[in-house]
């Protein structure tokens, strides 16, 4: 219980975006592993950032080194987010809701008014997004892009 309280208290501190790691983004993992180097640390940080909704919380409230006001336009950053959250994202897409799906729509730049429709579309097209158990994050990104390109309401969000 003390650990949960400590994590909750830390997450409420107003950390700036400067703490976010360029490769793994913002969240608890970026804060705890700040200054660490190497792929194992980046993977651990990305895993910590993508679990338990802490990154979504940070983006929403501007804590944990996150700044929800920025816009991600880079397909590489989207692919990195998808790659770091593949299992959770697949589960959330299949359900049509969840923190990782909400964060994906945020990172993608989906406007608030279109988020529910985005979630419903990717849920209904789940088999066309996660085409196999061996699908890569790049393939998932391209598949989502193709799915939204075929939806009149979401076509404006297609990545070029």
PyMOL commands that place a pseudoatom at each C-alpha (Angstrom):
pseudoatom trace, name=CA, resn=UNK, resi=1, chain=A, elem=C, hetatm=0, pos=[0.000, 0.000, 0.000]
pseudoatom trace, name=CA, resn=UNK, resi=2, chain=A, elem=C, hetatm=0, pos=[2.892, 2.363, 0.795]
pseudoatom trace, name=CA, resn=UNK, resi=3, chain=A, elem=C, hetatm=0, pos=[4.369, 1.707, -2.660]
pseudoatom trace, name=CA, resn=UNK, resi=4, chain=A, elem=C, hetatm=0, pos=[1.057, 2.522, -4.339]
pseudoatom trace, name=CA, resn=UNK, resi=5, chain=A, elem=C, hetatm=0, pos=[0.792, 5.731, -2.330]
pseudoatom trace, name=CA, resn=UNK, resi=6, chain=A, elem=C, hetatm=0, pos=[4.371, 6.708, -3.229]
pseudoatom trace, name=CA, resn=UNK, resi=7, chain=A, elem=C, hetatm=0, pos=[3.787, 6.117, -6.945]
pseudoatom trace, name=CA, resn=UNK, resi=8, chain=A, elem=C, hetatm=0, pos=[0.530, 8.082, -6.814]
pseudoatom trace, name=CA, resn=UNK, resi=9, chain=A, elem=C, hetatm=0, pos=[2.225, 10.958, -4.977]
pseudoatom trace, name=CA, resn=UNK, resi=10, chain=A, elem=C, hetatm=0, pos=[5.128, 11.060, -7.434]
pseudoatom trace, name=CA, resn=UNK, resi=11, chain=A, elem=C, hetatm=0, pos=[2.731, 11.049, -10.375]
pseudoatom trace, name=CA, resn=UNK, resi=12, chain=A, elem=C, hetatm=0, pos=[1.054, 14.192, -9.111]
pseudoatom trace, name=CA, resn=UNK, resi=13, chain=A, elem=C, hetatm=0, pos=[4.253, 16.239, -9.102]
pseudoatom trace, name=CA, resn=UNK, resi=14, chain=A, elem=C, hetatm=0, pos=[4.411, 18.814, -11.913]
pseudoatom trace, name=CA, resn=UNK, resi=15, chain=A, elem=C, hetatm=0, pos=[7.428, 17.493, -13.812]
pseudoatom trace, name=CA, resn=UNK, resi=16, chain=A, elem=C, hetatm=0, pos=[8.290, 19.244, -17.065]
pseudoatom trace, name=CA, resn=UNK, resi=17, chain=A, elem=C, hetatm=0, pos=[8.694, 17.731, -20.503]
pseudoatom trace, name=CA, resn=UNK, resi=18, chain=A, elem=C, hetatm=0, pos=[12.482, 17.958, -20.249]
pseudoatom trace, name=CA, resn=UNK, resi=19, chain=A, elem=C, hetatm=0, pos=[12.458, 14.698, -18.282]
pseudoatom trace, name=CA, resn=UNK, resi=20, chain=A, elem=C, hetatm=0, pos=[10.918, 12.711, -21.135]
pseudoatom trace, name=CA, resn=UNK, resi=21, chain=A, elem=C, hetatm=0, pos=[13.329, 10.396, -22.929]
pseudoatom trace, name=CA, resn=UNK, resi=22, chain=A, elem=C, hetatm=0, pos=[13.468, 11.030, -26.683]
pseudoatom trace, name=CA, resn=UNK, resi=23, chain=A, elem=C, hetatm=0, pos=[13.334, 7.318, -27.517]
pseudoatom trace, name=CA, resn=UNK, resi=24, chain=A, elem=C, hetatm=0, pos=[10.778, 6.075, -25.005]
pseudoatom trace, name=CA, resn=UNK, resi=25, chain=A, elem=C, hetatm=0, pos=[8.661, 9.134, -24.341]
pseudoatom trace, name=CA, resn=UNK, resi=26, chain=A, elem=C, hetatm=0, pos=[7.352, 10.298, -21.026]
pseudoatom trace, name=CA, resn=UNK, resi=27, chain=A, elem=C, hetatm=0, pos=[6.098, 8.405, -18.013]
pseudoatom trace, name=CA, resn=UNK, resi=28, chain=A, elem=C, hetatm=0, pos=[7.257, 6.731, -14.850]
pseudoatom trace, name=CA, resn=UNK, resi=29, chain=A, elem=C, hetatm=0, pos=[9.915, 4.700, -16.702]
pseudoatom trace, name=CA, resn=UNK, resi=30, chain=A, elem=C, hetatm=0, pos=[11.536, 7.839, -18.104]
pseudoatom trace, name=CA, resn=UNK, resi=31, chain=A, elem=C, hetatm=0, pos=[11.623, 9.402, -14.654]
pseudoatom trace, name=CA, resn=UNK, resi=32, chain=A, elem=C, hetatm=0, pos=[12.975, 6.388, -12.786]
pseudoatom trace, name=CA, resn=UNK, resi=33, chain=A, elem=C, hetatm=0, pos=[15.621, 5.592, -15.401]
pseudoatom trace, name=CA, resn=UNK, resi=34, chain=A, elem=C, hetatm=0, pos=[16.661, 9.152, -16.217]
pseudoatom trace, name=CA, resn=UNK, resi=35, chain=A, elem=C, hetatm=0, pos=[20.343, 9.254, -17.157]
pseudoatom trace, name=CA, resn=UNK, resi=36, chain=A, elem=C, hetatm=0, pos=[20.595, 5.509, -17.760]
pseudoatom trace, name=CA, resn=UNK, resi=37, chain=A, elem=C, hetatm=0, pos=[21.989, 4.322, -21.089]
pseudoatom trace, name=CA, resn=UNK, resi=38, chain=A, elem=C, hetatm=0, pos=[21.688, 1.255, -23.283]
pseudoatom trace, name=CA, resn=UNK, resi=39, chain=A, elem=C, hetatm=0, pos=[18.974, -0.738, -24.969]
pseudoatom trace, name=CA, resn=UNK, resi=40, chain=A, elem=C, hetatm=0, pos=[18.018, -2.797, -21.889]
pseudoatom trace, name=CA, resn=UNK, resi=41, chain=A, elem=C, hetatm=0, pos=[17.340, 0.418, -19.939]
pseudoatom trace, name=CA, resn=UNK, resi=42, chain=A, elem=C, hetatm=0, pos=[15.370, 1.922, -22.865]
pseudoatom trace, name=CA, resn=UNK, resi=43, chain=A, elem=C, hetatm=0, pos=[13.293, -1.267, -23.153]
pseudoatom trace, name=CA, resn=UNK, resi=44, chain=A, elem=C, hetatm=0, pos=[12.657, -1.307, -19.402]
pseudoatom trace, name=CA, resn=UNK, resi=45, chain=A, elem=C, hetatm=0, pos=[11.733, 2.391, -19.485]
pseudoatom trace, name=CA, resn=UNK, resi=46, chain=A, elem=C, hetatm=0, pos=[9.353, 1.906, -22.422]
pseudoatom trace, name=CA, resn=UNK, resi=47, chain=A, elem=C, hetatm=0, pos=[7.763, -1.046, -20.650]
pseudoatom trace, name=CA, resn=UNK, resi=48, chain=A, elem=C, hetatm=0, pos=[7.306, 0.955, -17.447]
pseudoatom trace, name=CA, resn=UNK, resi=49, chain=A, elem=C, hetatm=0, pos=[5.915, 3.897, -19.437]
pseudoatom trace, name=CA, resn=UNK, resi=50, chain=A, elem=C, hetatm=0, pos=[3.426, 1.679, -21.243]
pseudoatom trace, name=CA, resn=UNK, resi=51, chain=A, elem=C, hetatm=0, pos=[2.099, -0.218, -18.230]
pseudoatom trace, name=CA, resn=UNK, resi=52, chain=A, elem=C, hetatm=0, pos=[-0.625, 0.571, -15.743]
pseudoatom trace, name=CA, resn=UNK, resi=53, chain=A, elem=C, hetatm=0, pos=[-1.784, 3.650, -17.639]
pseudoatom trace, name=CA, resn=UNK, resi=54, chain=A, elem=C, hetatm=0, pos=[0.915, 5.879, -16.162]
pseudoatom trace, name=CA, resn=UNK, resi=55, chain=A, elem=C, hetatm=0, pos=[1.835, 7.398, -19.529]
pseudoatom trace, name=CA, resn=UNK, resi=56, chain=A, elem=C, hetatm=0, pos=[-1.815, 8.133, -20.298]
pseudoatom trace, name=CA, resn=UNK, resi=57, chain=A, elem=C, hetatm=0, pos=[-2.162, 9.697, -16.847]
pseudoatom trace, name=CA, resn=UNK, resi=58, chain=A, elem=C, hetatm=0, pos=[0.974, 11.783, -17.389]
pseudoatom trace, name=CA, resn=UNK, resi=59, chain=A, elem=C, hetatm=0, pos=[-0.165, 13.028, -20.791]
pseudoatom trace, name=CA, resn=UNK, resi=60, chain=A, elem=C, hetatm=0, pos=[-3.624, 13.833, -19.472]
pseudoatom trace, name=CA, resn=UNK, resi=61, chain=A, elem=C, hetatm=0, pos=[-2.453, 15.772, -16.415]
pseudoatom trace, name=CA, resn=UNK, resi=62, chain=A, elem=C, hetatm=0, pos=[0.929, 17.060, -17.595]
pseudoatom trace, name=CA, resn=UNK, resi=63, chain=A, elem=C, hetatm=0, pos=[2.870, 15.045, -15.002]
pseudoatom trace, name=CA, resn=UNK, resi=64, chain=A, elem=C, hetatm=0, pos=[5.542, 12.314, -15.171]
pseudoatom trace, name=CA, resn=UNK, resi=65, chain=A, elem=C, hetatm=0, pos=[7.545, 14.355, -17.652]
pseudoatom trace, name=CA, resn=UNK, resi=66, chain=A, elem=C, hetatm=0, pos=[4.653, 14.431, -20.133]
pseudoatom trace, name=CA, resn=UNK, resi=67, chain=A, elem=C, hetatm=0, pos=[3.237, 17.431, -21.956]
pseudoatom trace, name=CA, resn=UNK, resi=68, chain=A, elem=C, hetatm=0, pos=[-0.131, 16.719, -23.505]
pseudoatom trace, name=CA, resn=UNK, resi=69, chain=A, elem=C, hetatm=0, pos=[-0.083, 19.904, -25.563]
pseudoatom trace, name=CA, resn=UNK, resi=70, chain=A, elem=C, hetatm=0, pos=[2.404, 18.672, -28.165]
pseudoatom trace, name=CA, resn=UNK, resi=71, chain=A, elem=C, hetatm=0, pos=[1.446, 17.023, -31.437]
pseudoatom trace, name=CA, resn=UNK, resi=72, chain=A, elem=C, hetatm=0, pos=[3.186, 13.908, -32.709]
pseudoatom trace, name=CA, resn=UNK, resi=73, chain=A, elem=C, hetatm=0, pos=[3.498, 13.871, -36.466]
pseudoatom trace, name=CA, resn=UNK, resi=74, chain=A, elem=C, hetatm=0, pos=[6.305, 11.378, -36.854]
pseudoatom trace, name=CA, resn=UNK, resi=75, chain=A, elem=C, hetatm=0, pos=[5.339, 7.899, -38.006]
pseudoatom trace, name=CA, resn=UNK, resi=76, chain=A, elem=C, hetatm=0, pos=[8.496, 6.624, -36.303]
pseudoatom trace, name=CA, resn=UNK, resi=77, chain=A, elem=C, hetatm=0, pos=[7.260, 7.820, -32.914]
pseudoatom trace, name=CA, resn=UNK, resi=78, chain=A, elem=C, hetatm=0, pos=[3.883, 6.207, -33.519]
pseudoatom trace, name=CA, resn=UNK, resi=79, chain=A, elem=C, hetatm=0, pos=[5.615, 2.970, -34.507]
pseudoatom trace, name=CA, resn=UNK, resi=80, chain=A, elem=C, hetatm=0, pos=[7.730, 3.142, -31.347]
pseudoatom trace, name=CA, resn=UNK, resi=81, chain=A, elem=C, hetatm=0, pos=[4.613, 3.614, -29.204]
pseudoatom trace, name=CA, resn=UNK, resi=82, chain=A, elem=C, hetatm=0, pos=[2.881, 0.717, -30.946]
pseudoatom trace, name=CA, resn=UNK, resi=83, chain=A, elem=C, hetatm=0, pos=[5.984, -1.457, -30.617]
pseudoatom trace, name=CA, resn=UNK, resi=84, chain=A, elem=C, hetatm=0, pos=[6.306, -0.758, -26.897]
pseudoatom trace, name=CA, resn=UNK, resi=85, chain=A, elem=C, hetatm=0, pos=[2.613, -1.495, -26.305]
pseudoatom trace, name=CA, resn=UNK, resi=86, chain=A, elem=C, hetatm=0, pos=[1.753, -4.226, -28.848]
pseudoatom trace, name=CA, resn=UNK, resi=87, chain=A, elem=C, hetatm=0, pos=[0.115, -6.718, -26.470]
pseudoatom trace, name=CA, resn=UNK, resi=88, chain=A, elem=C, hetatm=0, pos=[-1.822, -4.151, -24.476]
pseudoatom trace, name=CA, resn=UNK, resi=89, chain=A, elem=C, hetatm=0, pos=[-2.830, -2.315, -27.625]
pseudoatom trace, name=CA, resn=UNK, resi=90, chain=A, elem=C, hetatm=0, pos=[-4.075, -5.531, -29.247]
pseudoatom trace, name=CA, resn=UNK, resi=91, chain=A, elem=C, hetatm=0, pos=[-6.179, -6.315, -26.173]
pseudoatom trace, name=CA, resn=UNK, resi=92, chain=A, elem=C, hetatm=0, pos=[-7.577, -2.768, -25.994]
pseudoatom trace, name=CA, resn=UNK, resi=93, chain=A, elem=C, hetatm=0, pos=[-8.341, -2.659, -29.735]
pseudoatom trace, name=CA, resn=UNK, resi=94, chain=A, elem=C, hetatm=0, pos=[-10.164, -5.972, -29.510]
pseudoatom trace, name=CA, resn=UNK, resi=95, chain=A, elem=C, hetatm=0, pos=[-12.294, -4.494, -26.701]
pseudoatom trace, name=CA, resn=UNK, resi=96, chain=A, elem=C, hetatm=0, pos=[-12.615, -1.076, -28.360]
pseudoatom trace, name=CA, resn=UNK, resi=97, chain=A, elem=C, hetatm=0, pos=[-11.445, 0.729, -25.228]
pseudoatom trace, name=CA, resn=UNK, resi=98, chain=A, elem=C, hetatm=0, pos=[-8.562, 1.035, -22.809]
pseudoatom trace, name=CA, resn=UNK, resi=99, chain=A, elem=C, hetatm=0, pos=[-5.623, 3.223, -21.846]
pseudoatom trace, name=CA, resn=UNK, resi=100, chain=A, elem=C, hetatm=0, pos=[-3.257, 2.127, -24.609]
pseudoatom trace, name=CA, resn=UNK, resi=101, chain=A, elem=C, hetatm=0, pos=[-5.919, 2.696, -27.287]
pseudoatom trace, name=CA, resn=UNK, resi=102, chain=A, elem=C, hetatm=0, pos=[-6.773, 6.090, -25.775]
pseudoatom trace, name=CA, resn=UNK, resi=103, chain=A, elem=C, hetatm=0, pos=[-3.090, 7.017, -25.770]
pseudoatom trace, name=CA, resn=UNK, resi=104, chain=A, elem=C, hetatm=0, pos=[-2.677, 5.847, -29.368]
pseudoatom trace, name=CA, resn=UNK, resi=105, chain=A, elem=C, hetatm=0, pos=[-5.551, 8.083, -30.467]
pseudoatom trace, name=CA, resn=UNK, resi=106, chain=A, elem=C, hetatm=0, pos=[-3.943, 10.968, -28.569]
pseudoatom trace, name=CA, resn=UNK, resi=107, chain=A, elem=C, hetatm=0, pos=[-0.509, 10.344, -30.084]
pseudoatom trace, name=CA, resn=UNK, resi=108, chain=A, elem=C, hetatm=0, pos=[-2.073, 9.943, -33.536]
pseudoatom trace, name=CA, resn=UNK, resi=109, chain=A, elem=C, hetatm=0, pos=[-3.680, 13.364, -33.150]
pseudoatom trace, name=CA, resn=UNK, resi=110, chain=A, elem=C, hetatm=0, pos=[-7.300, 12.209, -33.214]
pseudoatom trace, name=CA, resn=UNK, resi=111, chain=A, elem=C, hetatm=0, pos=[-9.543, 15.026, -32.011]
pseudoatom trace, name=CA, resn=UNK, resi=112, chain=A, elem=C, hetatm=0, pos=[-11.687, 14.427, -28.929]
pseudoatom trace, name=CA, resn=UNK, resi=113, chain=A, elem=C, hetatm=0, pos=[-14.906, 14.387, -30.989]
pseudoatom trace, name=CA, resn=UNK, resi=114, chain=A, elem=C, hetatm=0, pos=[-13.544, 11.541, -33.170]
pseudoatom trace, name=CA, resn=UNK, resi=115, chain=A, elem=C, hetatm=0, pos=[-11.912, 9.338, -30.526]
pseudoatom trace, name=CA, resn=UNK, resi=116, chain=A, elem=C, hetatm=0, pos=[-14.926, 7.118, -29.846]
pseudoatom trace, name=CA, resn=UNK, resi=117, chain=A, elem=C, hetatm=0, pos=[-15.431, 6.588, -33.577]
pseudoatom trace, name=CA, resn=UNK, resi=118, chain=A, elem=C, hetatm=0, pos=[-11.711, 5.811, -34.008]
pseudoatom trace, name=CA, resn=UNK, resi=119, chain=A, elem=C, hetatm=0, pos=[-11.919, 3.201, -31.226]
pseudoatom trace, name=CA, resn=UNK, resi=120, chain=A, elem=C, hetatm=0, pos=[-15.031, 1.644, -32.775]
pseudoatom trace, name=CA, resn=UNK, resi=121, chain=A, elem=C, hetatm=0, pos=[-13.480, 1.529, -36.259]
pseudoatom trace, name=CA, resn=UNK, resi=122, chain=A, elem=C, hetatm=0, pos=[-10.226, -0.099, -35.177]
pseudoatom trace, name=CA, resn=UNK, resi=123, chain=A, elem=C, hetatm=0, pos=[-12.214, -2.561, -33.054]
pseudoatom trace, name=CA, resn=UNK, resi=124, chain=A, elem=C, hetatm=0, pos=[-14.423, -3.553, -35.975]
pseudoatom trace, name=CA, resn=UNK, resi=125, chain=A, elem=C, hetatm=0, pos=[-11.349, -3.838, -38.220]
pseudoatom trace, name=CA, resn=UNK, resi=126, chain=A, elem=C, hetatm=0, pos=[-9.203, -5.624, -35.631]
pseudoatom trace, name=CA, resn=UNK, resi=127, chain=A, elem=C, hetatm=0, pos=[-8.462, -8.580, -37.930]
pseudoatom trace, name=CA, resn=UNK, resi=128, chain=A, elem=C, hetatm=0, pos=[-7.228, -6.160, -40.590]
pseudoatom trace, name=CA, resn=UNK, resi=129, chain=A, elem=C, hetatm=0, pos=[-4.957, -4.365, -38.096]
pseudoatom trace, name=CA, resn=UNK, resi=130, chain=A, elem=C, hetatm=0, pos=[-3.468, -7.322, -36.214]
pseudoatom trace, name=CA, resn=UNK, resi=131, chain=A, elem=C, hetatm=0, pos=[-3.266, -9.653, -39.201]
pseudoatom trace, name=CA, resn=UNK, resi=132, chain=A, elem=C, hetatm=0, pos=[-1.214, -12.385, -37.489]
pseudoatom trace, name=CA, resn=UNK, resi=133, chain=A, elem=C, hetatm=0, pos=[0.536, -13.216, -34.245]
pseudoatom trace, name=CA, resn=UNK, resi=134, chain=A, elem=C, hetatm=0, pos=[3.813, -12.209, -35.924]
pseudoatom trace, name=CA, resn=UNK, resi=135, chain=A, elem=C, hetatm=0, pos=[2.646, -8.782, -37.096]
pseudoatom trace, name=CA, resn=UNK, resi=136, chain=A, elem=C, hetatm=0, pos=[5.211, -6.010, -36.579]
pseudoatom trace, name=CA, resn=UNK, resi=137, chain=A, elem=C, hetatm=0, pos=[4.610, -2.555, -35.145]
pseudoatom trace, name=CA, resn=UNK, resi=138, chain=A, elem=C, hetatm=0, pos=[5.274, -1.038, -38.579]
pseudoatom trace, name=CA, resn=UNK, resi=139, chain=A, elem=C, hetatm=0, pos=[2.649, -3.320, -40.119]
pseudoatom trace, name=CA, resn=UNK, resi=140, chain=A, elem=C, hetatm=0, pos=[0.144, -2.433, -37.395]
pseudoatom trace, name=CA, resn=UNK, resi=141, chain=A, elem=C, hetatm=0, pos=[0.813, 1.262, -38.017]
pseudoatom trace, name=CA, resn=UNK, resi=142, chain=A, elem=C, hetatm=0, pos=[0.310, 0.846, -41.773]
pseudoatom trace, name=CA, resn=UNK, resi=143, chain=A, elem=C, hetatm=0, pos=[-2.789, -1.286, -41.224]
pseudoatom trace, name=CA, resn=UNK, resi=144, chain=A, elem=C, hetatm=0, pos=[-4.377, 1.305, -38.919]
pseudoatom trace, name=CA, resn=UNK, resi=145, chain=A, elem=C, hetatm=0, pos=[-3.527, 4.010, -41.436]
pseudoatom trace, name=CA, resn=UNK, resi=146, chain=A, elem=C, hetatm=0, pos=[-5.244, 1.964, -44.156]
pseudoatom trace, name=CA, resn=UNK, resi=147, chain=A, elem=C, hetatm=0, pos=[-8.295, 1.349, -41.991]
pseudoatom trace, name=CA, resn=UNK, resi=148, chain=A, elem=C, hetatm=0, pos=[-8.784, 5.038, -41.213]
pseudoatom trace, name=CA, resn=UNK, resi=149, chain=A, elem=C, hetatm=0, pos=[-8.168, 5.943, -44.859]
pseudoatom trace, name=CA, resn=UNK, resi=150, chain=A, elem=C, hetatm=0, pos=[-11.251, 3.878, -45.726]
pseudoatom trace, name=CA, resn=UNK, resi=151, chain=A, elem=C, hetatm=0, pos=[-13.460, 5.697, -43.210]
pseudoatom trace, name=CA, resn=UNK, resi=152, chain=A, elem=C, hetatm=0, pos=[-14.889, 9.010, -44.394]
pseudoatom trace, name=CA, resn=UNK, resi=153, chain=A, elem=C, hetatm=0, pos=[-14.959, 10.494, -40.862]
pseudoatom trace, name=CA, resn=UNK, resi=154, chain=A, elem=C, hetatm=0, pos=[-11.347, 9.570, -40.117]
pseudoatom trace, name=CA, resn=UNK, resi=155, chain=A, elem=C, hetatm=0, pos=[-9.733, 10.018, -43.530]
pseudoatom trace, name=CA, resn=UNK, resi=156, chain=A, elem=C, hetatm=0, pos=[-8.369, 13.404, -42.486]
pseudoatom trace, name=CA, resn=UNK, resi=157, chain=A, elem=C, hetatm=0, pos=[-6.088, 11.653, -39.997]
pseudoatom trace, name=CA, resn=UNK, resi=158, chain=A, elem=C, hetatm=0, pos=[-4.284, 9.532, -42.579]
pseudoatom trace, name=CA, resn=UNK, resi=159, chain=A, elem=C, hetatm=0, pos=[-0.517, 9.763, -42.265]
pseudoatom trace, name=CA, resn=UNK, resi=160, chain=A, elem=C, hetatm=0, pos=[1.336, 10.772, -45.392]
for i in range(1, 160): cmd.bond("trace and resi %d" % i, "trace and resi %d" % (i + 1))
show_as sticks, trace
zoom trace
